Amino acid sequence: MIQEYDFNISKVKNGECLFPKKISNNLWIVYHGTSSLSEDSIEQNGLNRNQSNYSKYDIQKIIDIYEKIDWTGIDQGGFMVLKSFTMNYDFKDSDKKSIFLAESSNRALLYATNDFAGGETARAIRKSIYDLQRYSKENSIRSNHMLYRIKEYKQSLNHLHSLPKPQEIDLDCLNRDIENVSEVFQRTENLYNTYKYGLIYAVKLSKNDVKDITYNNMGIVVNKNLNFNTLVGKIKVPKEYIYRRYNDRKKLEVMLNPKDLYLELQKANKFI
């Protein structure tokens, strides 16, 4: 049984760790934000790289649609996240997604909110396909996009290699492409709609884990499964909680003065 602690909004606002000091003072303990949808699986099997409602292939299909119409979307949490984050970090060297952990409970809190149900990539899938649906239905979006493409084309004429002259988007083809990703869209929509509460897990790592970890601006990236025994605490986050960014000193502290886990990662040249 994992020890459960109460969610304390005052600690969030003060930039304090949501867990007691016996956890927060241990720099081998890091944090994972998720939702009620993953609770049973995590508490039976631990954090598993195979737990995903989408595949690398699903992501590539969405990216291909955007590149076919030469568009980057409306919501910056959509296509741009799939293109830059998901393919470069989530599925960087494998068809299995990495496990992302945070230095602090406050940083993990964002990923325990309803908006991030299923994780950052699931959120980006929802947003990117919703943008494509709007593009298909709203003439004003397509018109503005065409004006932008024409402007780019004219500017390119002054260079050695000009861009191809923009053509009208084939809406029938686009709608078929959107239909081809409707299943993964529905799966990620279901994650959002069935969210009951968020969860933050405190995860205790060890020296034996260092070889499978990288620390970078995305947080602590783990490329192996973490069993149930690594979980040393959890907090349930109310569904109605709306994330606000408060002062969080933990990341700066471990960057300036790495100790324990962070020092071992630095020694192993995995502190990027």
N, C-alpha and C positions, 0 to 999 in steps of 0.2 A: 504493500500500500504506500503510495506516494504522499508525503506530508503536504497538506493544502494550507495555504495562507490567505488571509483576507486581502482584497483589493483596497488600497488606501489612496484616494485621490490627492490627499494633502502631500503624501510622499512624492507623487508624480509632479505636482506643482513646484515642490521644493528641490526637484532634481535628485531626490534620494532613491536608493535602491528599494524596490517594493518588497524585497525579501529581508528577513532578519540578518543581523550582522554576522552570524555564524556562516551564512551563505555569502553575503556581499563582500566580506573581508577575505574570502578565499579566491585568489586569482587563478585557480584552476577551474573555477565554476563560471560558466557562460550561460547564455539565455536563448531560448527559442520561442518565437511568437507564432501561434497558430490558432485554430478554432475548434469548437466542439465537434466538428465533423471528423477530426482526426484523433479525438481523445481515446476512443476504445482501441484503435489500432496501435497508437503510440504506447499506451499503457500495457498492451499485451506483447508487442514486438519491438518496442523502442523506436528510434528515428531511423527510417528506412529509405534508402535512395530510390527504391522501386515504387514508393507511394506517390503516384501521380495520376492526374486525370487527363493528361495530355502527353504527347510524345514529341520528340524532336521533329519528326515528320509532320505532325500537326502544325507546329510553329512555322516550319519552312513553307508549308502551303499558304499560310496567311501572308508571310513576307513576300512570296512570289506574286500574290494578287496586287499588293501595293506597288511592287516594282514594275509590274506589267502596265499599270496605269500611271506610273511615275508620280506617286503621291506619298505624302508622309502623314496624312491624317489630320485630325483636329485636336484631339485630346493627347497631350504629350505623355500621358501615362499608358498609351496604347501601342501603336506600331513602333515608335522609337524605343520603347522599353524592350519589345521583342527583338528588334534588330540589334540593339547595342548591349543590353543586359543578358537576355535569355540565351542568345546564341554564343555570346562571348564569355559568359560566366556560368549560367545554369547548366548548359550542355557543352561546355568548352571542349573537353577532350573525350567525351563519351556520350553514348545514347542515354545514359542514366544521369539524372539531374543531381547536382551536389546538394548537400545539406548546409543551410546558412544559419549561423549562430551570431549572436550579438554580444558585445563586451558588457552591455548594461541591460537591465530589465526595462529601462525607459526606451531604449532603442528597439528592443524586441516588441514593445507595446504596440507600435504602429502596425505590425504584422498580425496582431491579435484582433484588430478591428474588423467590422463587417465588410468594409470596402475592400479589404485584402483577403477575404475568405477564399481559401484554396492557395494563397500565396501571391507574390507579386506578379508572376507570370500568368496565373489564372485571371487576375485582375486585368492585366494587359490584353489578354485574349478577349475578354468581354468588351473592353473599351475599343479595341482595334476593329472588331467585327461590327460593333454598333456604329462606328464611324463609317465603315463601308456601306452599311445599310442606309445611312443618311446620304452618303454620296450618290447611291443609286436612286434615291427617292427625291432628293432636293436639287432642283435645277440651279439654284443660286450657288450652291457649293461647287457644282461642276463648272459653272460659268466662271467663277472666280479662279478656279484651278486652271482653266483654259487660258484666261488672261495672263496668269503667272507664267504658264508654259510658253506662250507667245512672246512675252517679255524676255524670258531666258533665251529663246531661240534667236530673237533679233540681236541681243547682246553678243551671242556666240558668233554671229556673222563677222564680227570684227577680229576674230581669232583664226588661227591657222586651221583648226578643226571645228567646224560648226556642228551644232546639234541638228538632229533630224527635224523637219518641219512637223509641228504637233498635229495629230489627227484626232478627230472626235472619238470618244470612248464608246466602244461597242457595249451597250447596256445589257443586251441579251447574254453576251459572253460573261460580263461582269456578274450578272445575277446567277448564272450557272456556277461560277467560281465561288460566290458567297454561299450558295446552297451546298457546295461540296465541303464547306467547313462548318455547316450548321450543327453537326453532331457535337463537335468539340465546344462550340459556342453554348449549346444547351447544357452540356455537362458543367461548364464553368458558371452558367447562370444558376443552375440548381445549387451549386455550392453557396452562392450568395443568398439565395432565397431560403435555404434550409439552415442557415447559420443561427445558432441559439445564444452563444456567448463566445468570447475569446479565451485563449489560454496562453499563459507564459510558463514555460518549463525552465527550471534551473538544471543545468546539465554539467556534471562533473567529469572533466577530462583528466588524462594522465600523460606521463612522458611517452608511454607506448603509443599514444594517439598522434604524436607530433608529426611523424613521417607521412601521415595522411591528411595533414591540415596546412592550409595557407592562410595568412592574414593579410588583407588588403583593404582598400577603401570600401569594399562591399561588406566587410565584416570578417568573420571566421568561417572559412570555406572548408567543409569536411567531405572527403571523397571516400567514405566508407560508411557502413551502417553502424549505428550506436545502439547498444542493447539497453534493455529496460533498466539495468542496474546503474546506468549513468545518470538517471533522473533522480534528483534529490529534493525536489519541491515543485509545487505548481500554484498558480494563482488564476482564478477565473475572473475574466474582465466582462463587466455588464454589457449587454448588446447595445444599450443606449449611449455608451461612452463614445464621445467624439474626440478623436486624437488632436492634441495641441502640442506643438513643439516647445518644450521647456529646456532650461539649462541642464545639460548633461555633461558632467566633467570627466566621466570615466574614460571615454575614448582619448581625450587629450592626455590624461594621466598615464595611460598605458603606452602611448606613443612617446612621451617624453621620458618616462621612467619605467621601461619594461621589466617586469618581474615574473617569476614562476612560468606560467604558460607562455607569456609573451617573450620572456627572455629566452626560453628554449626554442621558440620559433625563430627568434633573431639569430641564435647560434646556428640553426639549421638552414639559414638563408631563406626562410619562408615568411619573413616579416617584411612585406613589400609596401 
